[in-house]
Amino acid sequence: MFGGDSRVTIAEKHIPDYQEQLANSIFAAGWGWGGRMKFSVIHGCIPVIIQDGIEVEFEEQLPMHKYALRVPLKGYCWWLAHKFPEVLEVLIRKGIVAKMQKVLDCVWRLHWWTHPHGRAFELVMCELKRRLLGADSIIVDTEACTLQCGDEKVVNIINGAYGV
C-alpha cells in the first residue's frame, strides 16, 4: 500500500530493536487494544489509533486528543489510508506534531506504572478522589504538568509531589 515509502515501516514479525525504533519514530499506528499505545506514548511517539468503537486506557481521564490521533475505519476515512504519510507530513509542517509532542513530554508518565517515573497509580488515585468528591472531571494542565483531582490541591506529574 505504501509502495516502499521510506517513512513507513510495517513489520510482519517480531522486531528485535522495537523499542529503539519507537524512540526514533514520530508516529506509531496500531489498534486501540493492547500495549502498543502505551509503548508508543512512553517512547515519545504519537499514537495513531486505527479502530472504531473503543476507548483506550485512561481515555476518560486524559486529554488524548492533545497527543494521539484517531483514524476511523468506518465511513469515508478508510480510503485515505494510502495517503497517510502525506497527511502526517502536513501535521508536522503545521506545527501540530510539535504541540502534541510537548503534551506527550508531560503525560507519558501517566501511562506508566513503574517508579521512579511512572504516575499511573497517582492517576488512578486521582480518579477515585474525583469520584469521591463528586467532581466533574480530573483537570490535566499539560503546560504546568499537573493533575487536579476535584479539589484545590494539585499533583505534579513529573515528580509526584502534592501541593496547593
C-alpha positions as CSV (number, residue, x, y, z in Angstrom):
1,M,0.0,0.0,0.0
2,F,2.8,2.4,0.8
3,G,5.0,1.3,-2.1
4,G,8.3,1.2,-0.3
5,D,7.8,4.6,1.3
6,S,10.9,5.1,3.5
7,R,8.8,7.0,6.0
8,V,6.7,3.9,6.8
9,T,7.7,0.7,8.5
10,I,5.3,-2.3,8.5
11,A,6.6,-5.3,10.4
12,E,5.1,-8.8,9.8
13,K,7.0,-10.4,12.7
14,H,9.0,-9.6,15.8
15,I,11.4,-6.7,15.6
16,P,14.4,-7.1,18.0
17,D,15.0,-3.4,18.4
18,Y,11.3,-2.4,18.5
19,Q,11.7,0.0,21.5
20,E,14.6,1.7,19.8
21,Q,12.6,2.1,16.6
22,L,9.7,3.6,18.6
23,A,12.0,6.0,20.3
24,N,13.3,7.2,16.9
25,S,9.8,7.5,15.4
26,I,7.3,10.3,15.4
27,F,4.1,8.2,15.0
28,A,3.1,4.6,15.8
29,A,0.0,3.3,14.2
30,G,-2.0,0.4,15.6
31,W,-5.2,-0.9,17.0
32,G,-6.5,0.5,20.3
33,W,-6.3,-2.7,22.2
34,G,-3.0,-4.0,23.7
35,G,0.2,-2.4,24.8
36,R,1.3,-0.7,21.6
37,M,-0.3,2.6,22.6
38,K,1.4,2.6,26.0
39,F,4.8,1.7,24.5
40,S,4.3,4.4,21.9
41,V,3.5,7.1,24.5
42,I,6.3,6.2,26.9
43,H,8.8,6.4,24.0
44,G,7.5,9.9,22.9
45,C,5.8,8.5,19.9
46,I,2.3,9.9,18.9
47,P,-0.1,7.0,18.8
48,V,-2.3,6.7,15.8
49,I,-5.3,4.6,16.8
50,I,-6.9,2.8,13.9
51,Q,-10.0,1.2,15.4
52,D,-13.6,2.3,15.9
53,G,-15.8,2.0,19.0
54,I,-13.2,1.5,21.7
55,E,-11.7,3.6,24.5
56,V,-8.1,3.1,25.3
57,E,-6.5,3.1,28.7
58,F,-7.3,6.4,30.7
59,E,-9.1,8.0,27.7
60,E,-11.8,9.2,30.1
61,Q,-9.3,10.9,32.4
62,L,-6.7,12.3,30.0
63,P,-6.8,14.8,27.1
64,M,-5.8,12.2,24.5
65,H,-7.0,14.5,21.7
66,K,-3.9,16.6,22.5
67,Y,-1.4,13.8,22.0
68,A,-3.0,11.0,20.0
69,L,-4.6,10.7,16.6
70,R,-7.7,8.6,15.8
71,V,-8.4,7.3,12.3
72,P,-11.9,5.9,11.9
73,L,-12.3,2.8,9.8
74,K,-16.0,3.3,9.1
75,G,-17.2,5.9,6.7
76,Y,-15.0,7.7,4.1
77,C,-11.7,7.7,6.0
78,W,-10.6,4.2,5.3
79,W,-9.8,5.0,1.7
80,L,-7.4,7.7,2.8
81,A,-5.0,5.1,4.3
82,H,-2.7,5.2,1.2
83,K,-2.4,9.0,1.8
84,F,-1.5,8.6,5.4
85,P,2.2,9.6,5.2
86,E,1.3,12.8,3.4
87,V,-1.4,13.6,5.9
88,L,1.1,13.2,8.8
89,E,3.6,15.3,6.9
90,V,1.1,18.2,6.8
91,L,0.6,17.9,10.6
92,I,4.3,18.1,11.0
93,R,4.6,21.2,8.8
94,K,1.8,23.0,10.5
95,G,3.4,22.6,13.9
96,I,0.6,20.4,15.2
97,V,3.0,17.5,15.9
98,A,5.4,19.7,17.9
99,K,2.5,20.7,20.2
100,M,1.4,17.1,20.6
101,Q,5.0,16.1,21.4
102,K,5.1,18.8,24.1
103,V,2.0,17.4,25.7
104,L,3.4,13.8,25.4
105,D,6.5,15.0,27.3
106,C,4.3,15.6,30.3
107,V,1.6,12.9,30.1
108,W,3.7,9.8,29.2
109,R,4.3,9.3,32.9
110,L,0.5,8.9,33.5
111,H,0.5,5.8,31.2
112,W,3.5,4.1,33.0
113,W,3.2,2.3,36.4
114,T,6.8,1.7,37.4
115,H,8.6,4.2,39.7
116,P,10.5,6.4,39.7
117,H,8.9,8.0,36.6
118,G,5.6,6.2,36.4
119,R,2.5,8.1,37.6
120,A,-0.4,5.7,36.5
121,F,-1.0,4.9,40.2
122,E,-1.4,8.6,41.0
123,L,-3.8,9.0,38.1
124,V,-6.0,6.1,39.3
125,M,-6.0,7.5,42.9
126,C,-6.8,10.9,41.4
127,E,-9.8,9.5,39.6
128,L,-11.0,7.7,42.8
129,K,-10.7,11.0,44.7
130,R,-12.6,12.9,42.0
131,R,-15.4,10.3,42.2
132,L,-15.5,10.5,46.0
133,L,-15.7,14.3,45.9
134,G,-18.3,14.3,43.1
135,A,-16.2,16.5,40.8
136,D,-17.0,16.5,37.1
137,S,-13.5,15.5,35.8
138,I,-9.8,15.4,36.5
139,I,-8.1,18.6,35.3
140,V,-4.8,17.9,33.5
141,D,-2.8,21.0,33.0
142,T,-0.2,19.9,30.3
143,E,1.5,23.3,30.5
144,A,2.2,23.1,34.2
145,C,2.3,19.3,34.0
146,T,-0.1,18.9,36.9
147,L,-3.3,17.0,37.9
148,Q,-6.2,18.4,39.8
149,C,-8.4,15.7,41.3
150,G,-11.6,17.5,42.3
151,D,-10.3,19.9,44.9
152,E,-7.8,22.8,45.0
153,K,-4.7,20.5,45.6
154,V,-2.6,19.6,42.6
155,V,-0.2,16.7,41.8
156,N,3.0,17.5,40.0
157,I,3.1,14.8,37.2
158,I,6.9,15.0,36.9
159,N,7.8,14.3,40.5
160,G,4.6,13.1,42.1
161,A,4.6,15.9,44.7
162,Y,1.3,17.1,46.1
163,G,0.7,20.8,46.8
164,V,-1.7,23.6,46.8
